[in-house]
Amino acid sequence: MEYDRAYFAGKVCAVTGGASGIGLALCEELLESGADKVVLADFNRENLKKHEARLNEAYPGKVKGIFCNVTIEDDVERMIGETRAFGGGRLDLLFNNAGAGLAGMFTLQPDTLLPKGIAAAEPSTNEDWAKGFALNFYGALYGCRHALPIMIDQGGGQIVNIISGIAFSPMAYQSMYAATKSALNALTLSLRAEYAHLNIRFNSATPGTTSTAIFEGNTPPPEAQSPHQSAQRILNGVARNERLILGDDGDVSGATQCFLPDAMAQVYDEIYLGFARQRRSGTLSFIASYAERTPEELAALDALQQLIEMGESGMDEAVLERLRAYWANRPSDTVDEAYYKDKTVAVTGGASGVGLALCEELLAYGAEKVALADYNRGSLEAQVRRLNGLYPGKVMGIPCDVSAEEDVQAMIAAATAFFGGRLDILINCAGVGRSGMFTETPDTAGMIARLKERCDGDGGLDGFVDSQADWERVFAVNFYGALYGCRAALAVMLAQGHGQIVNVISGTAFTPMPYQASYSASKAALNALTLVLRYEYWDAGIRFNSATPGTTATAIFKGLPAPAGAQSPRQSALRILAGVADNERLILGDDADGVSAMIWGNPQVAKRWDQYFEGVAASRRAGNMTAYEPQ
């Protein structure tokens, strides 16, 4: 692919994972394009030394190899500092490319679900998850954190985070890979809006299916391209400053269609379930086969395809109006109340907001028993007492800090015992809506104090994020809390042969918001985990659903007024329960989430999205942290 090579002439660039595969191809392309200095940062000392010597022969004085373990923040900080010194005080381009294509089972599974050809024979442990996030997510986060001050000082720069198409097309037996890359995509797009006014560009790039060492001895899929083909496609998007750079045609299809509703969602269920079954048989390919569609499905698919094609000619207001009209004219979200009759259900975050509304509706629909799990003991006791007055003997309260796995395991055990040994549905609703700045910027005078007052005081969002410990706390609650719930509940549900797990995410999972990078990233990771497990456990009789609550007036906003158009917790609960009964792949909590999910990854809407999110960032810098509309 031809691209604007002149864009890279004279630039100082650093590439993590730069001594092999796509990273090495990027370095070679950058040098050929006239980059002034290129740093290969890598963990493999042998490859690093070999390719540094080889490339310095071809481009004398332009290449430096720097050993770097991206899972260690001090290593990343040192590498960035050495790059700046090598570049004469500059760093123009950072490619966070280091990563691994993690594969394995989520939990022990029945023999009928055991995959062939998966590298990890044992289920992923907490240590495995920590290592996976350290390599695929935090390594890039550290790079962003330490490159940004340099780029701010010099008046501009560009950071490219290499994700994967799996971020929006999650594959069975790759839950860790999908979750970490989804989180990285959300981080990147949040920061793109947050730093655009400082002339710092952020790009999220998929390499496409590429023949590299990521396949670890397995034969790459027949559709795989070469590392240089991937590098050229990425660099083309970097020069054009594309919001989401899509590495091959399969990624383009995935990004434009992955979260479409109705009949298209049913098609995606079929496709990804097919992939799961292929992998269990030992076949590794991403080429989908389609079964015959019913006339009703064909009509619905045709309507959706027309909307997609309209967007390809430019996502103007008329197209958006058609999308809104399509969403508004979908069948009403009437809850199939009979689905919940005599069910046993546990709900985390069940003592307030959407979680409490879910419990109230479930009991009204005739659920046999409902367990409310919550961290706030005072609210928990009050709500259990109130609900048991209305539904005697049907309600149990369980104190639970979802960030502690032992608490979650004990909660599932207590709930199952209360239910007489059966657990039909688990709804992982607990979460924190953290906000904050990623790094300090020249316009932070007074802003950090104002944001902290709004976020941590009586009149603000749920907590300010400005340290690594804050990031890890957000993930502990929003992601790992649900992961622990899935793991514990699956042991019960697999034994009984049925069950359903609903993970409540957020619309920010696919429309990441500035100054909410940690919230967006944690919810994107949870969405990916959910969709992977949906297909991994489908044939075991376990349903998984990912659900956004929509913009809802809850305690997440504390003393601040909720955004205009926010719905009530009950409205959110009704929409979620309608989708759960219908076993929807992605349950979209309000019309705004519905429209956003349909267009979030369409390249034709990218410019409009940039304008929108940069406007929201300006509103939030002005002090309105609940703004969802541009200033």
C-alpha positions in Angstrom: 0.0 0.0 0.0 1.2 3.5 -0.9 1.1 6.1 1.9 2.4 9.6 2.6 6.0 8.8 3.4 6.9 12.5 3.6 4.8 12.7 6.7 7.4 10.7 8.6 10.5 12.5 7.2 12.7 14.0 9.9 10.6 12.6 12.8 12.0 11.0 16.0 10.1 7.7 16.6 10.0 4.9 19.1 8.4 1.5 18.6 7.9 -1.0 21.4 8.0 -4.6 20.3 10.3 -3.2 17.6 12.6 -6.1 17.1 10.2 -8.5 15.5 6.9 -8.8 13.5 4.8 -5.7 12.9 7.0 -3.6 15.2 10.1 -4.4 13.2 8.2 -3.8 9.9 7.1 -0.4 11.3 10.7 0.5 12.1 11.9 -0.5 8.6 9.1 1.5 6.9 9.8 4.6 9.1 13.5 4.5 8.2 12.7 4.0 4.5 10.3 7.0 4.7 13.1 9.3 6.0 12.6 9.3 9.8 15.5 11.1 11.5 15.8 8.6 14.4 14.1 5.3 15.1 14.3 3.5 18.5 13.6 -0.2 18.6 12.4 -1.0 22.1 12.1 -4.7 22.9 12.4 -7.4 25.6 14.3 -9.8 23.3 17.9 -8.8 23.7 19.1 -11.2 20.9 16.7 -9.9 18.3 17.3 -6.3 19.4 21.0 -6.5 19.0 20.8 -8.2 15.6 18.3 -5.8 14.1 19.9 -2.7 15.6 23.2 -3.7 13.9 21.6 -4.6 10.6 19.5 -1.4 10.3 22.4 0.8 11.4 24.4 -0.5 8.5 21.6 0.6 6.1 20.8 3.8 8.0 24.0 4.9 9.9 23.4 6.8 13.1 19.6 6.6 12.8 18.9 3.5 14.8 19.1 2.7 18.5 18.0 -0.5 20.2 16.8 -0.1 23.8 16.0 -3.1 26.1 12.6 -2.5 27.6 10.2 -4.7 29.5 6.9 -2.7 29.1 5.3 -4.4 32.0 7.7 -2.4 34.3 6.9 1.3 34.4 10.4 2.3 35.3 11.7 0.5 32.2 9.2 2.4 30.0 10.1 5.7 31.6 13.8 5.0 31.1 13.2 4.0 27.4 11.2 7.2 26.7 14.0 9.3 28.3 16.7 7.6 26.3 14.7 8.1 23.1 14.4 11.8 23.8 18.1 12.0 24.3 18.9 10.1 21.1 16.5 12.4 19.3 18.1 15.6 20.4 15.4 16.4 22.9 12.4 15.4 20.8 10.0 12.5 20.6 7.5 12.9 17.7 6.0 9.5 17.4 5.5 6.7 19.9 4.1 3.3 18.7 3.0 1.2 21.6 3.1 -2.1 19.7 4.4 -4.6 22.3 1.9 -7.3 23.2 0.9 -10.9 23.0 -2.0 -12.8 21.5 -3.2 -14.4 24.7 -5.3 -17.5 24.5 -6.8 -20.0 26.9 -9.9 -21.2 28.7 -11.7 -19.0 31.2 -12.6 -21.8 33.6 -12.5 -25.6 33.6 -15.1 -26.8 31.1 -16.9 -30.0 30.2 -15.0 -32.3 27.9 -17.3 -31.4 25.0 -16.1 -27.7 25.2 -12.3 -28.4 25.5 -10.6 -26.7 22.6 -7.8 -28.2 20.5 -4.7 -26.1 19.6 -5.1 -23.5 22.3 -1.8 -22.7 23.9 -3.0 -22.6 27.5 -4.3 -26.0 28.6 -5.3 -24.8 32.0 -7.8 -22.1 32.9 -6.5 -18.5 33.2 -5.5 -17.6 36.8 -5.5 -14.2 38.4 -1.8 -14.1 37.9 -2.3 -14.8 34.2 -4.8 -11.9 34.0 -2.5 -9.5 35.8 0.4 -10.4 33.4 -1.9 -10.1 30.4 -3.1 -6.6 31.4 0.5 -5.6 32.3 1.7 -6.5 28.8 -1.2 -5.5 26.5 -2.7 -2.6 28.4 -0.6 -1.1 31.1 2.6 -1.2 29.0 0.9 1.2 26.5 -0.6 3.2 29.3 2.9 3.7 30.8 4.2 4.8 27.4 1.4 7.4 27.1 2.0 8.6 30.6 5.7 9.3 30.1 5.7 10.4 26.5 2.9 13.0 27.0 5.0 15.5 29.1 7.6 15.6 26.3 5.1 16.1 23.6 3.3 18.8 25.6 6.6 20.7 26.1 7.5 20.5 22.4 4.1 21.6 21.3 2.8 18.4 19.7 3.3 14.7 19.0 1.6 11.5 18.1 0.9 8.3 20.0 -0.3 5.2 18.2 -1.6 2.3 20.2 -1.7 -1.1 18.4 -4.9 -2.9 19.4 -6.5 -5.8 17.5 -9.7 -6.5 15.6 -10.6 -8.8 18.5 -11.3 -5.6 20.5 -14.6 -5.4 18.8 -14.9 -8.9 17.4 -14.3 -11.0 20.5 -13.3 -14.6 19.9 -14.0 -17.6 22.1 -10.9 -18.8 24.1 -9.3 -15.4 23.8 -11.1 -13.6 26.7 -7.8 -12.1 28.0 -6.7 -10.9 24.6 -10.1 -9.4 23.8 -10.4 -7.6 27.1 -7.0 -6.1 27.2 -7.1 -4.8 23.6 -10.6 -3.5 24.1 -9.4 -1.6 27.2 -6.5 -0.2 25.2 -8.8 1.0 22.4 -11.0 2.8 24.8 -8.0 4.4 26.5 -6.7 5.6 23.2 -10.0 7.1 22.0 -10.5 8.8 25.4 -7.1 10.4 25.2 -7.6 11.4 21.6 -10.3 13.9 22.6 -8.6 14.8 25.9 -5.3 16.0 24.2 -6.4 17.2 20.8 -6.4 20.8 21.8 -2.7 20.5 22.7 -1.8 19.3 19.1 -1.2 15.7 20.3 -2.7 13.1 18.2 -3.8 9.6 19.4 -4.6 6.8 17.0 -5.9 3.3 17.7 -4.7 0.8 15.1 -5.6 -2.8 14.3 -2.9 -4.6 12.3 -5.4 -7.0 10.7 -4.8 -10.8 10.7 -1.0 -10.9 10.3 1.4 -13.8 10.0 3.7 -13.2 13.0 5.0 -15.2 16.0 1.7 -14.5 17.7 0.4 -17.8 16.3 3.2 -19.7 18.2 3.7 -22.6 15.8 0.1 -22.8 14.6 -0.4 -22.3 10.9 -1.7 -18.7 10.4 -5.1 -18.4 8.9 -5.1 -18.4 5.1 -6.3 -14.8 5.0 -3.3 -13.5 7.0 -1.2 -10.7 5.5 2.5 -10.0 5.9 3.9 -7.7 8.6 4.9 -5.1 6.0 1.4 -5.0 4.6 0.1 -4.4 8.1 2.7 -1.7 8.8 2.0 0.1 5.6 -1.8 0.2 6.3 -1.1 1.4 9.8 1.3 4.2 8.7 -1.2 5.3 6.0 -3.8 5.8 8.8 -1.2 7.5 11.1 -0.3 10.1 8.3 -4.0 10.7 7.8 -4.6 10.9 11.6 -7.5 8.4 11.4 -9.3 7.9 14.7 -9.5 4.1 14.3 -7.0 2.6 11.8 -8.3 -0.7 10.5 -5.7 -3.1 9.3 -7.6 -5.3 6.9 -11.0 -5.6 5.3 -12.2 -8.0 8.0 -11.5 -5.4 10.7 -13.4 -2.8 8.7 -16.4 -5.1 8.6 -16.1 -5.9 12.3 -15.8 -2.2 13.3 -18.8 -1.1 11.2 -21.1 -4.0 12.1 -20.0 -5.6 15.4 -22.6 -3.9 17.7 -25.6 -3.8 15.2 -28.9 -4.9 16.7 -31.8 -7.2 15.8 -31.2 -9.6 12.9 -27.6 -8.5 12.4 -26.9 -9.4 16.1 -28.4 -12.9 15.4 -26.1 -13.2 12.4 -23.1 -12.3 14.6 -24.2 -14.9 17.2 -24.1 -17.5 14.5 -20.7 -16.4 13.2 -19.0 -16.2 16.5 -20.5 -19.4 17.7 -19.2 -21.0 14.5 -15.7 -19.7 15.3 -16.0 -21.2 18.8 -16.9 -24.6 17.4 -14.1 -24.4 14.8 -11.6 -23.7 17.5 -12.9 -26.7 19.6 -12.2 -28.8 16.5 -8.7 -27.4 16.1 -9.5 -25.1 13.1 -8.1 -21.6 13.3 -9.7 -19.3 10.8 -11.6 -16.1 10.7 -13.6 -16.8 7.5 -17.3 -16.9 8.4 -19.9 -19.0 6.7 -23.6 -17.9 6.7 -26.6 -20.1 7.1 -29.8 -19.5 5.2 -31.8 -16.5 6.5 -35.5 -16.4 7.0 -37.4 -13.8 4.9 -37.9 -11.7 8.1 -34.2 -11.8 8.9 -33.3 -10.9 5.3 -35.7 -7.9 5.4 -34.2 -6.7 8.6 -30.7 -7.2 7.4 -31.5 -5.3 4.2 -32.8 -2.3 6.2 -29.7 -2.3 8.3 -27.4 -2.6 5.3 -29.0 0.3 3.7 -28.3 2.4 6.7 -24.7 1.3 6.7 -24.3 2.1 3.0 -25.8 5.5 3.5 -23.1 6.2 6.0 -20.4 5.3 3.4 -21.3 8.4 1.4 -20.8 10.6 4.5 -22.4 10.5 7.9 -24.4 13.7 7.7 -27.4 14.7 9.8 -29.9 13.1 7.4 -28.2 9.7 7.9 -28.1 10.2 11.6 -31.8 11.0 11.6 -32.5 7.8 9.7 -30.5 5.9 12.3 -32.5 7.5 15.1 -35.8 6.8 13.4 -34.8 3.2 12.9 -34.0 2.9 16.6 -37.1 4.7 17.7 -39.3 2.4 15.5 -37.9 -0.9 16.8 -40.4 -3.0 18.7 -41.0 -1.7 22.2 -39.0 -3.2 25.0 -41.8 -5.0 26.6 -40.5 -7.4 29.3 -41.4 -11.0 29.1 -42.3 -11.2 32.7 -43.0 -14.9 32.6 -39.3 -15.5 31.8 -38.4 -14.5 35.4 -41.2 -16.4 37.2 -39.7 -18.7 39.8 -36.1 -17.8 38.9 -33.4 -17.4 41.5 -31.3 -14.2 40.9 -28.2 -12.6 42.5 -27.5 -8.9 41.8 -24.3 -7.1 42.8 -24.7 -3.4 43.5 -28.2 -4.4 44.4 -28.9 -1.9 47.2 -29.1 1.2 45.1 -29.6 2.7 41.6 -30.1 0.4 38.6 -29.2 -2.7 40.7 -31.9 -2.0 43.2 -34.4 -1.3 40.4 -33.5 -4.6 38.8 -34.2 -6.4 42.1 -37.6 -4.7 42.6 -38.7 -5.6 39.1 -37.6 -9.2 39.4 -39.5 -9.6 42.6 -42.6 -8.0 41.0 -42.3 -10.5 38.1 -42.5 -13.5 40.4 -38.8 -14.4 40.9 -38.6 -17.1 43.5 -35.8 -15.5 45.4 -33.5 -12.5 44.9 -30.1 -11.9 46.6 -28.9 -8.3 46.9 -25.1 -8.0 47.2 -23.7 -4.6 48.0 -20.7 -2.9 49.6 -22.9 -0.3 51.5 -24.1 -2.2 54.5 -26.5 0.5 55.6 -28.3 0.7 52.3 -28.2 -3.1 52.0 -29.9 -3.6 55.4 -32.5 -0.9 54.8 -33.5 -2.2 51.3 -33.6 -5.9 52.3 -35.8 -5.0 55.2 -38.1 -3.0 53.0 -38.3 -5.7 50.2 -38.8 -8.5 52.7 -41.8 -6.6 54.0 -43.3 -6.7 50.5 -42.0 -10.2 49.5 -41.6 -12.2 52.8 -38.8 -14.8 52.7 -37.8 -14.0 49.1 -35.0 -11.5 49.7 -31.5 -11.9 51.2 -28.8 -9.2 51.6 -25.2 -10.2 51.4 -22.4 -7.7 52.2 -19.8 -7.9 49.4 -16.8 -6.0 48.2 -16.6 -7.2 44.6 -13.0 -6.2 44.3 -12.1 -9.0 46.7 -12.5 -12.4 45.0 -13.0 -14.2 48.4 -16.0 -11.9 49.0 -17.5 -12.7 45.6 -17.0 -16.4 46.1 -18.6 -16.3 49.6 -21.5 -14.2 48.1 -22.2 -16.7 45.4 -22.0 -19.6 47.9 -24.4 -17.8 50.3 -26.8 -16.9 47.5 -26.9 -20.4 46.1 -27.5 -21.9 49.6 -30.4 -19.4 50.1 -31.8 -20.5 46.7 -31.7 -24.1 47.7 -28.7 -25.0 45.6 -29.7 -23.4 42.4 -28.5 -20.1 40.7 -30.4 -19.2 37.6 -29.2 -15.6 36.9 -26.3 -13.5 38.1 -26.4 -9.8 37.2 -23.0 -8.1 37.8 -24.1 -4.5 38.2 -21.7 -3.1 40.8 -19.4 -0.4 39.5 -17.8 3.0 40.0 -18.0 5.9 37.6 -14.6 7.4 38.0 -13.4 10.6 36.3 -10.1 12.5 36.1 -7.2 13.7 34.1 -4.7 11.3 32.6 -1.7 13.7 33.1 -1.2 17.3 34.0 -1.4 19.8 31.1 -0.6 23.5 30.8 -4.3 24.4 31.3 -4.5 22.5 34.6 -4.1 25.5 36.8 -7.1 25.3 39.1 -8.6 22.5 37.0 -7.4 19.6 39.0 -8.6 21.1 42.3 -11.9 21.8 40.7 -12.3 18.3 39.3 -11.3 16.7 42.6 -13.8 18.8 44.5 -16.5 17.8 42.1 -15.4 14.2 41.9 -14.6 13.4 45.6 -16.9 15.8 47.4 -20.6 15.8 47.9 -21.2 17.4 44.5 -19.3 15.3 42.1 -18.8 12.1 40.2 -17.6 8.9 41.9 -13.9 9.5 42.5 -11.0 11.2 40.8 -8.3 9.2 39.0 -4.8 10.5 38.9 -2.5 7.6 40.0 -1.7 4.0 39.0 -3.4 2.9 42.3 -6.6 4.7 41.2 -6.5 2.9 37.8 -6.1 -0.4 39.4 -8.9 0.3 41.9 -11.3 1.2 39.0 -10.4 -2.1 37.2 -10.7 -4.1 40.5 -14.4 -3.0 40.8 -15.6 -2.5 37.3 -13.8 -5.4 35.6 -12.4 -7.9 38.1 -15.5 -7.8 40.3 -17.6 -9.1 37.4 -14.8 -11.6 36.3 -14.8 -13.1 39.8 -18.6 -13.3 39.7 -18.5 -15.1 36.3 -15.9 -17.5 37.6 -17.8 -18.4 40.8 -21.2 -18.6 39.2 -20.0 -20.7 36.3 -19.0 -23.5 38.7 -22.6 -23.7 39.9 -24.2 -23.2 36.5 -22.1 -25.7 34.6 -22.9 -28.3 37.3 -26.7 -27.7 37.0 -26.5 -27.5 33.2 -28.0 -24.0 32.7 -27.8 -20.4 33.8 -27.4 -16.8 32.7 -24.9 -14.1 33.5 -25.5 -10.4 32.7 -22.6 -8.0 32.9 -23.7 -4.3 33.1 -21.2 -2.2 31.1 -21.7 1.4 29.8 -22.1 3.1 26.5 -18.6 4.5 27.2 -17.4 1.0 26.3 -17.8 1.9 22.6 -18.0 5.7 22.9 -15.1 6.5 25.3 -15.4 9.9 27.0 -12.6 12.4 27.7 -11.6 12.6 31.3 -13.2 9.2 31.9 -10.4 7.0 30.4 -10.3 4.5 33.3 -14.1 4.1 33.4 -14.3 3.7 29.6 -11.4 1.3 29.5 -12.7 -0.9 32.3 -16.2 -1.1 30.8 -14.8 -1.9 27.3 -12.8 -4.7 28.8 -15.9 -6.1 30.5 -17.9 -5.9 27.3 -15.2 -7.9 25.5 -15.0 -10.5 28.3 -18.8 -11.0 28.2 -19.0 -11.5 24.4 -16.1 -14.0 24.4 -17.8 -16.0 27.2 -21.1 -15.9 25.4 -19.7 -18.1 22.7 -17.3 -20.1 24.8 -20.2 -21.4 27.0 -23.1 -21.3 24.6 -23.1 -25.0 24.0 -23.0 -25.7 27.8 -26.4 -24.0 28.1 -25.0 -20.8 29.8 -26.2 -17.5 28.4 -24.1 -14.3 28.6 -25.4 -10.8 27.9 -23.6 -7.4 27.9 -25.9 -4.6 28.9 -25.6 -0.8 29.0 -28.0 1.0 31.4 -28.1 4.1 29.3 -27.6 7.6 30.9 -29.4 7.1 34.2 -30.0 9.5 37.1 -28.3 7.6 39.9 -25.9 8.3 42.8 -23.0 8.0 40.3 -23.6 11.8 39.8 -23.8 12.4 43.6 -24.9 16.1 44.1 -24.5 17.2 40.5 -27.5 17.4 38.2 -27.8 14.3 35.9 -27.2 15.0 32.2 -30.2 16.2 30.2 -32.4 13.3 29.0 -31.2 10.9 31.8 -33.7 8.2 32.5 -34.8 6.7 35.8 -33.2 3.6 37.3 -36.5 1.7 36.7 -36.5 2.7 33.0 -33.0 1.3 32.7 -33.9 -1.9 34.6 -36.9 -2.5 32.3 -34.8 -2.2 29.2 -32.1 -4.5 30.5 -34.6 -7.1 31.7 -36.4 -7.1 28.3 -33.0 -7.8 26.6 -32.1 -10.5 29.1 -35.3 -12.4 28.5 -34.7 -12.1 24.7 -31.1 -13.2 25.2 -29.8 -10.2 23.3 -26.1 -10.2 22.6 -25.7 -6.5 23.5 -28.6 -4.9 25.4 -28.6 -1.1 24.7 -30.1 0.9 27.6 -31.3 4.0 25.8 -31.7 5.3 22.3 -28.4 7.2 22.4 -26.5 4.0 23.2 -28.4 2.3 20.4 -27.5 4.9 17.8 -23.9 5.1 19.0 -23.4 1.3 18.9 -24.6 1.3 15.3 -22.1 3.9 14.1 -19.2 3.9 16.6 -16.6 2.3 14.3 -17.8 3.4 10.9 -14.9 5.3 9.3 -17.4 7.7 7.7 -18.4 9.1 11.1 -14.9 9.5 12.4 -14.6 13.2 11.7 -18.0 13.9 13.3 -17.1 11.8 16.3 -13.8 13.8 16.7 -15.7 17.0 16.7 -18.3 15.8 19.2 -15.8 14.3 21.7 -13.5 17.3 21.5 -16.5 19.5 22.2 -17.3 17.3 25.3 -13.7 17.6 26.4 -13.9 21.4 26.2 -17.1 21.4 28.3 -15.5 19.2 30.9 -12.4 21.4 31.1 -14.7 24.3 31.8 -15.9 22.4 34.9 -19.0 20.5 33.7 -17.9 17.0 34.4 -21.4 15.6 33.7 -21.5 17.1 30.2 -22.3 14.8 27.3 -22.8 17.6 24.9 -20.1 19.9 23.4 -19.4 23.3 24.8 
